[in-house]
Every structure is written in C-alpha cells, then in structure tokens.
Amino acid sequence: AMQVRVAVEAHEQKTDVRERAIEVNRLENAADDVLDQALTRLFQEETNAIAVMKWKEMFGLLEQATDRCEDVANTLEGVVVKHG
C-alpha cells in the first residue's frame, strides 16, 4: 500500500510512475510467494479444521488486497502510457 501511495504521488508529479508500478508488481509477486508458503505450512501443520478455514479466509483477503494494489499500479501505468 505504501508503494501504491508512492506511485500515486509520482503520477501527480509526473515522475517515475513506470518504475513505481514495476515495484508494486514485484511486491505483489512476492506476496503471492508468501501466500503459497503460508498455505502450505497451514495445511501441513494445522489440525483444527475451523482454524484452517479462518486462516485460509484471512490469507484470501490479504491476497485480494495485494491484487487490488497491483490493479491500481497497472491503471496508473496505463494512464501514463495513454496520456503521457
């Protein structure tokens, strides 16, 4: 979210939007890797089915948040490409 803010500020100042968008995309990919590791560990280590469901839901919400950040960065990048 902090890098999305930096990207929006870069857009307002008309500087380095593409580089900021690339960083947000990199962070989203890293978050995907962390999610995969967390889910693997959850299913390997947690024996309580209700706890698994709760954590899986929490991880899903975090994944949605990182995906939305990536969407914002892609939109900003698209605006720059389209409108200079």
LUMBA-208788 format. One line per field, with one value per atom (N, C-alpha, C): x negated, y, z negated; residue number from 0; residue in one letter; atom name. Coordinates in steps of 0.001 Angstrom, whole numbers, plus 500000, padded with zeros to 6 digits. Each point is the difference from the previous one (the first is absolute). Last residue first. Layout:
<recs>
px: c(X  ...)
py: c(Y  ...)
pz: c(Z  ...)
pos: c(NUM  ...)
code: c(A  ...)
site: c(CA  ...)
</recs>
This chain:
<recs>
px: c(499370  498672  499773  503877  500070  498641  500650  501021  499924  497069  499747  500978  500617  498769  499721  503573  500318  498770  499464  500782  500356  497875  499062  500725  502616  499153  499037  502574  500828  499192  497957  500167  500838  499493  498721  500107  503726  499810  498716  500856  500941  499830  497579  499435  500900  501593  498868  499353  503351  500564  498898  498763  500447  500563  498844  498796  500359  503519  499446  498767  501970  500845  499444  497929  499696  500818  500915  498717  499586  503824  500251  498713  499671  500700  500281  498168  499003  500637  502892  499147  498961  502682  500790  499169  498080  500099  500792  499711  498735  500038  503775  499824  498735  500857  500951  499829  497439  499568  500914  501199  498841  499498  503339  500546  498880  498839  500635  500551  495779  501348  500634  495445  500883  501449  495074  501218  500926  495718  499827  501284  499575  499104  500047  502458  500568  499115  498460  501287  500542  496104  499737  501305  500383  499343  499780  501613  501025  499417  497022  500878  501079  497081  499282  500898  501719  499815  499313  500397  501297  499869  496261  500226  501328  499024  499080  500194  502392  500514  499129  498521  501118  500633  496673  499395  501095  501404  499476  499355  501434  501166  499559  496720  500456  501216  498368  499005  500451  502587  500175  499015  499543  501242  500246  496368  499739  501246  500388  499211  499724  502045  500939  499276  497400  500806  500978  497467  499117  500760  502263  499742  499146  500807  501189  499742  497016  499716  501218  501148  498645  500045  503525  499606  498544  502924  498816  499456  503765  500341  498842  499273  500914  500357  497480  499175  500859  502213  499258  499109  502225  500978  499308  497395  500326  500996  498906  498846  500278  503211  499994  498851  500096  501096  500078  497045  499458  501080  501234  499100  499443  502612  500832  499123)
py: c(510243  500584  500523  497548  501463  500682  495110  500560  501526  497583  499575  500695  500703  500657  499637  497874  501418  500732  495498  500141  501439  498976  499813  500165  500065  501197  499918  496194  501091  501282  496289  499775  501100  500065  500293  499821  498769  501462  500372  495426  500594  501518  497623  499789  500609  500015  500925  499884  496947  501328  501047  495608  500035  501375  499152  500186  500033  499195  501343  500231  495711  500955  501415  496668  499825  500975  499764  500664  499906  497662  501442  500791  495318  500394  501493  498078  500048  500444  499297  501168  500148  496142  501192  501263  495988  500004  501223  499201  500501  500074  498167  501404  500580  495368  500813  501486  496951  499994  500895  499243  500906  500087  496895  501353  501027  495406  500374  501418  497872  500455  500545  498578  498831  500376  502217  500246  498794  500153  500081  500134  499670  498990  499949  503266  498678  498876  504512  499866  498584  501194  499784  499788  501087  498700  499675  504256  498969  498607  503629  500015  498924  500700  499412  499904  502197  498575  499290  504677  499338  498505  502663  499870  499286  501046  498962  499761  503528  498709  498851  504350  499657  498674  501797  499513  499591  502047  498659  499385  504410  499114  498573  503358  499704  499069  501559  499117  499588  503200  498670  498996  504466  499462  498598  502310  499615  499421  501769  498768  499508  504139  498930  498653  503842  499734  498867  501546  499321  499645  502541  498646  499224  504577  499179  498560  504285  498616  499113  505113  499435  498523  503773  499593  499498  501369  500803  499700  497646  501412  500912  495357  500385  501472  498136  500121  500431  499027  501258  500228  495924  501073  501357  496267  500015  501109  499203  500587  500101  497768  501427  500714  495411  500558  501497  497617  500195  500491  498925  501155  500281  496175  501195  501259)
pz: c(521541  499871  498680  501764  499980  499805  500348  500872  500111  497094  501374  500960  495409  500459  501463  497891  500192  500540  498767  501218  500308  495939  501105  501336  496137  500070  501176  499145  500510  500130  497989  501435  500643  495321  500656  501512  497421  499969  500728  499434  500951  500075  496740  501333  501071  495650  500106  501377  498975  500267  500095  498783  501398  500360  495543  500820  501483  496993  499785  500866  499942  500726  499867  497487  501428  500840  495424  500226  501468  498700  499947  500231  499686  501224  500048  496093  501067  501316  496408  499739  501107  500085  500329  499821  498626  501461  500472  495390  500542  501522  497808  499630  500625  500556  500764  499696  497514  501401  500826  495550  500083  501433  499127  499916  500084  499880  501271  499972  497311  499705  501278  499805  499948  499723  502182  499222  500074  502393  498556  499193  504955  499451  498475  502501  500226  499458  499619  499331  500138  502410  498576  499226  504525  499866  498530  501006  500188  499855  499825  498832  500116  503665  498865  498770  503780  500291  498841  499710  499861  500236  500833  498554  499746  504439  499509  498509  501968  500481  499504  499177  499117  500416  502753  498761  499006  503947  500292  498766  499662  500104  500309  499975  498643  500013  504115  499387  498596  502249  500597  499411  498711  499438  500553  501817  498610  499341  504331  500044  498585  500441  500343  500051  499362  498798  500263  503610  499045  498721  503267  500487  499015  499184  499753  500420  499856  499604  499721  500436  499953  499624  500023  501350  500053  496204  500318  501401  498333  499803  500395  500034  501076  499898  496554  501205  501187  496015  499882  501220  499747  500217  499912  498975  501435  500318  495510  500685  501501  497435  499674  500721  500315  500804  499747  497375  501344  500963  495584  499975  501391  499348  500000  500000)
pos: c(83  83  83  82  82  82  81  81  81  80  80  80  79  79  79  78  78  78  77  77  77  76  76  76  75  75  75  74  74  74  73  73  73  72  72  72  71  71  71  70  70  70  69  69  69  68  68  68  67  67  67  66  66  66  65  65  65  64  64  64  63  63  63  62  62  62  61  61  61  60  60  60  59  59  59  58  58  58  57  57  57  56  56  56  55  55  55  54  54  54  53  53  53  52  52  52  51  51  51  50  50  50  49  49  49  48  48  48  47  47  47  46  46  46  45  45  45  44  44  44  43  43  43  42  42  42  41  41  41  40  40  40  39  39  39  38  38  38  37  37  37  36  36  36  35  35  35  34  34  34  33  33  33  32  32  32  31  31  31  30  30  30  29  29  29  28  28  28  27  27  27  26  26  26  25  25  25  24  24  24  23  23  23  22  22  22  21  21  21  20  20  20  19  19  19  18  18  18  17  17  17  16  16  16  15  15  15  14  14  14  13  13  13  12  12  12  11  11  11  10  10  10  9  9  9  8  8  8  7  7  7  6  6  6  5  5  5  4  4  4  3  3  3  2  2  2  1  1  1  0  0  0)
code: c(G  G  G  H  H  H  K  K  K  V  V  V  V  V  V  V  V  V  G  G  G  E  E  E  L  L  L  T  T  T  N  N  N  A  A  A  V  V  V  D  D  D  E  E  E  C  C  C  R  R  R  D  D  D  T  T  T  A  A  A  Q  Q  Q  E  E  E  L  L  L  L  L  L  G  G  G  F  F  F  M  M  M  E  E  E  K  K  K  W  W  W  K  K  K  M  M  M  V  V  V  A  A  A  I  I  I  A  A  A  N  N  N  T  T  T  E  E  E  E  E  E  Q  Q  Q  F  F  F  L  L  L  R  R  R  T  T  T  L  L  L  A  A  A  Q  Q  Q  D  D  D  L  L  L  V  V  V  D  D  D  D  D  D  A  A  A  A  A  A  N  N  N  E  E  E  L  L  L  R  R  R  N  N  N  V  V  V  E  E  E  I  I  I  A  A  A  R  R  R  E  E  E  R  R  R  V  V  V  D  D  D  T  T  T  K  K  K  Q  Q  Q  E  E  E  H  H  H  A  A  A  E  E  E  V  V  V  A  A  A  V  V  V  R  R  R  V  V  V  Q  Q  Q  M  M  M  A  A  A)
site: c(N  CA  C  N  CA  C  N  CA  C  N  CA  C  N  CA  C  N  CA  C  N  CA  C  N  CA  C  N  CA  C  N  CA  C  N  CA  C  N  CA  C  N  CA  C  N  CA  C  N  CA  C  N  CA  C  N  CA  C  N  CA  C  N  CA  C  N  CA  C  N  CA  C  N  CA  C  N  CA  C  N  CA  C  N  CA  C  N  CA  C  N  CA  C  N  CA  C  N  CA  C  N  CA  C  N  CA  C  N  CA  C  N  CA  C  N  CA  C  N  CA  C  N  CA  C  N  CA  C  N  CA  C  N  CA  C  N  CA  C  N  CA  C  N  CA  C  N  CA  C  N  CA  C  N  CA  C  N  CA  C  N  CA  C  N  CA  C  N  CA  C  N  CA  C  N  CA  C  N  CA  C  N  CA  C  N  CA  C  N  CA  C  N  CA  C  N  CA  C  N  CA  C  N  CA  C  N  CA  C  N  CA  C  N  CA  C  N  CA  C  N  CA  C  N  CA  C  N  CA  C  N  CA  C  N  CA  C  N  CA  C  N  CA  C  N  CA  C  N  CA  C  N  CA  C  N  CA  C  N  CA  C  N  CA  C  N  CA  C  N  CA  C  N  CA  C  N  CA  C  N  CA  C  N  CA  C  N  CA  C  N  CA  C)
</recs>
